[in-house]
Amino acid sequence: MQRHWRLRRTEDFARLRATGRVRRHPFLILSVAPNHLSHNRYGFVTSKRLGKAVVRSRIRRLLREVVRRAHPYLTPGFDLVFVARPPIVGQTYQAIDKTVVSSLKKAGLWQSPAGEQKK
């Protein structure tokens, strides 16, 4: 994931926690807030409740990859934070992908790819 797409500052995470719209799923929590930039920025939170470092790193890598692939289909100008919840541990890439895309659609950030028909 490109560096300018990442949320790193504690203040940004705190702002999203305080003012962001929240979408909950058993696997993750998605917080969304406008950032007034021409691109989206993403943050990932994997707490020690999920397991040891190897487990947390794997979950972060999977989430980053799903978001990297979804990025072209998202409405620009938002900060997004994904907070992993314990049931996500041991899930497949496909399950995590389905969860993230579903959460993004419910948040109203997903734009259909060009040429795709609505059913």
N, C-alpha and C positions, 0 to 999 in steps of 0.2 A: 504494500500500500504506500502511495506517495506521501512524503513527509508533510506537505502542506494540507493533506486531508486529515491529519491526526489531531485529536484533542489531547493536549498534554498538561495544560495549566490547571491547578487546583481550583482557581476561580471559575473556569469554564464549567467544570464538573459541578461545582456548588451552584452556579447560576441555573444549570439545567435541572438540578435537584429541586431548586426553589420555584422556578417559573415554567419548567417544561411540561408539555402534555405527556401523559404516561399511558402506555399500552402494556397490559400484563398478559403473560402467557405462562403456563407451568414451567417452561424451559428458560424463559428470559423476561426481562423488563426492558422496554424501550422508552426512553425519554427523548422528546423532540422539542426544539426551540429554534426560532429564526436566528440567523447569525449576520444578516445584512452583507454577506459576501456573495461572490459569483459562483461559489462552489460549496459543497457539503463538507463537514468535518465530522469525524467519527471517533468515539472513545469506547473502550471495552473495559469492563470491571469484572474481574474473576477473584472472588474473595477466598480466603483460606478454608471456608466452609465446604468448598468444592472438593478439596483433597490436597495432595502434595503438589509440589511445583511442576512435576511432569504432567499431571492431570490438568492443572490450570493453564499451562502453556499450550497444551493440545487444544483445549477449548478455545483459547484466544486465537490460535492459528486457524482453526476451523471457522470461527466467526469472521475473522479478517478476510479469509478467502471468499466466503459467501457474500460479504459486503462489497469486496472488490469486484466481483462478477455482477452484482446488482447495481453498482454505482451508475452506469450509463442510463439506467431506466428510472432514476430517481429525480424528483424535482429539486433543482439546486437552491441553495440559500438557507440551509438548515444545519444545526448541530444535532447529532444523534449520539446517544450513549446507550450501549447494550450492557445490561447487568445480567450475568449468567446466574441461574438458580440451580440448586443441587440436582434436580431431575435431569439436567442436560448431560451430566456425566455418563459416559458410555453410549451416547446416542450416535447414530451414523451421520455422515456428512449430509445425506439426503434428507434426514429428519430435521437437521438444523437448518438446512437451506429452505425447506418448506415452512418452518416456523418463522424464520427471518422475513421471508417474502410475504407471508401472511400478515405479520405484524406491520410491515411497511405499507401494505395495501390498506389495512385498517386505519393507519395513521394518515392516509390520504397522500402519501408521497410517491406512490408507484405510478409511472406513466407507461402505458402500453407501448411495446416496441412498434416501430413504423411497419405498416403492412399487416399487423395482427388485427383480426376481426374480433369484435366483442360478441359473445354468445348470449 
